[in-house]
Amino acid sequence: MAEPLSDGSAKTSDSSAKASDSGAKASDSGAKTIDSFADIPVDIEAHFEDRMMDLREVLAITPGTVIPLNRPAGETLRVYVGNVLLASAEVIVIEDRLALRITEFEARR
């Protein structure tokens, strides 16, 4: 509680100062909790397309088999973290390696 002083200012009691300190500590501990999860590995998947194939077709796959997709070249892919849709991305090439460039994050629901 604030106590008025003779010069018109107010002095904060120790109990309210402790309360505000504990609030700061709580927010710091929340940040530390989130930081403690930051190094946990998660699976990231880029989905080109889901395609149904007959078992006969799957059994006929050999090295060099081409499986045509309906997705046009240059169309964005869906990027998942775990099973949660995270973003859309385009495939790019960096020094002879494929990479993904995030184009748009999906809205959280």
TAKAKA-V611253 format. One record per residue. N is the residue number from 1. PHI is phi in whole degrees, 0 to 359 (999 if undefined). BURIAL is # if it has 9 or more other C-alpha atoms within 8 Angstrom, else .. D_FIRST is the distance of its C-alpha to the first C-alpha in Angstrom with 2 decimals. Layout:
n=N phi=PHI burial=BURIAL d_first=D_FIRST
n=N phi=PHI burial=BURIAL d_first=D_FIRST
This chain:
n=1 phi=999 burial=. d_first=0.00
n=2 phi=273 burial=. d_first=3.86
n=3 phi=250 burial=. d_first=6.56
n=4 phi=291 burial=. d_first=9.95
n=5 phi=254 burial=. d_first=12.83
n=6 phi=296 burial=. d_first=16.48
n=7 phi=273 burial=. d_first=17.54
n=8 phi=95 burial=. d_first=15.40
n=9 phi=277 burial=. d_first=13.15
n=10 phi=235 burial=. d_first=9.41
n=11 phi=254 burial=. d_first=8.24
n=12 phi=272 burial=# d_first=5.90
n=13 phi=287 burial=# d_first=5.42
n=14 phi=298 burial=. d_first=8.43
n=15 phi=295 burial=. d_first=7.66
n=16 phi=286 burial=# d_first=6.29
n=17 phi=295 burial=# d_first=9.14
n=18 phi=295 burial=. d_first=11.38
n=19 phi=296 burial=. d_first=10.92
n=20 phi=290 burial=. d_first=11.96
n=21 phi=295 burial=. d_first=14.67
n=22 phi=293 burial=. d_first=15.95
n=23 phi=296 burial=. d_first=16.25
n=24 phi=295 burial=. d_first=18.32
n=25 phi=295 burial=. d_first=20.31
n=26 phi=296 burial=. d_first=21.04
n=27 phi=291 burial=. d_first=22.46
n=28 phi=295 burial=. d_first=24.39
n=29 phi=292 burial=. d_first=25.84
n=30 phi=297 burial=. d_first=26.87
n=31 phi=295 burial=. d_first=28.75
n=32 phi=295 burial=. d_first=30.32
n=33 phi=297 burial=. d_first=31.43
n=34 phi=297 burial=. d_first=33.13
n=35 phi=300 burial=. d_first=34.66
n=36 phi=292 burial=. d_first=36.11
n=37 phi=269 burial=. d_first=38.17
n=38 phi=298 burial=. d_first=39.41
n=39 phi=262 burial=. d_first=42.51
n=40 phi=282 burial=. d_first=43.78
n=41 phi=288 burial=. d_first=47.17
n=42 phi=229 burial=. d_first=47.78
n=43 phi=279 burial=. d_first=51.06
n=44 phi=242 burial=. d_first=51.62
n=45 phi=236 burial=. d_first=54.59
n=46 phi=246 burial=. d_first=56.33
n=47 phi=263 burial=# d_first=58.40
n=48 phi=283 burial=. d_first=61.51
n=49 phi=188 burial=. d_first=62.79
n=50 phi=266 burial=. d_first=63.38
n=51 phi=222 burial=. d_first=67.07
n=52 phi=272 burial=. d_first=69.08
n=53 phi=226 burial=. d_first=72.29
n=54 phi=291 burial=. d_first=74.98
n=55 phi=303 burial=. d_first=75.36
n=56 phi=302 burial=. d_first=78.82
n=57 phi=294 burial=. d_first=77.29
n=58 phi=297 burial=. d_first=74.74
n=59 phi=294 burial=. d_first=77.53
n=60 phi=274 burial=. d_first=79.55
n=61 phi=291 burial=. d_first=76.90
n=62 phi=227 burial=. d_first=78.28
n=63 phi=304 burial=. d_first=77.31
n=64 phi=97 burial=. d_first=77.82
n=65 phi=295 burial=. d_first=77.23
n=66 phi=257 burial=. d_first=75.54
n=67 phi=252 burial=. d_first=73.22
n=68 phi=291 burial=. d_first=72.86
n=69 phi=244 burial=. d_first=69.53
n=70 phi=271 burial=. d_first=68.96
n=71 phi=285 burial=. d_first=66.05
n=72 phi=294 burial=. d_first=67.14
n=73 phi=300 burial=. d_first=66.93
n=74 phi=90 burial=. d_first=63.82
n=75 phi=286 burial=. d_first=61.72
n=76 phi=288 burial=. d_first=58.19
n=77 phi=255 burial=# d_first=57.41
n=78 phi=266 burial=# d_first=54.57
n=79 phi=248 burial=# d_first=52.35
n=80 phi=244 burial=# d_first=50.73
n=81 phi=248 burial=# d_first=48.23
n=82 phi=64 burial=. d_first=49.09
n=83 phi=252 burial=. d_first=50.11
n=84 phi=254 burial=. d_first=47.53
n=85 phi=294 burial=# d_first=48.80
n=86 phi=258 burial=# d_first=46.97
n=87 phi=199 burial=# d_first=49.01
n=88 phi=252 burial=# d_first=52.39
n=89 phi=211 burial=# d_first=54.29
n=90 phi=249 burial=# d_first=57.63
n=91 phi=277 burial=# d_first=59.96
n=92 phi=230 burial=. d_first=60.69
n=93 phi=244 burial=. d_first=62.81
n=94 phi=234 burial=. d_first=61.55
n=95 phi=48 burial=. d_first=64.23
n=96 phi=64 burial=. d_first=66.35
n=97 phi=235 burial=. d_first=63.42
n=98 phi=282 burial=. d_first=61.88
n=99 phi=214 burial=. d_first=58.19
n=100 phi=245 burial=. d_first=55.83
n=101 phi=251 burial=. d_first=54.06
n=102 phi=292 burial=# d_first=51.14
n=103 phi=255 burial=. d_first=51.73
n=104 phi=198 burial=. d_first=49.07
n=105 phi=274 burial=. d_first=46.20
n=106 phi=281 burial=. d_first=46.35
n=107 phi=290 burial=. d_first=43.62
n=108 phi=284 burial=. d_first=41.41
n=109 phi=244 burial=. d_first=41.93
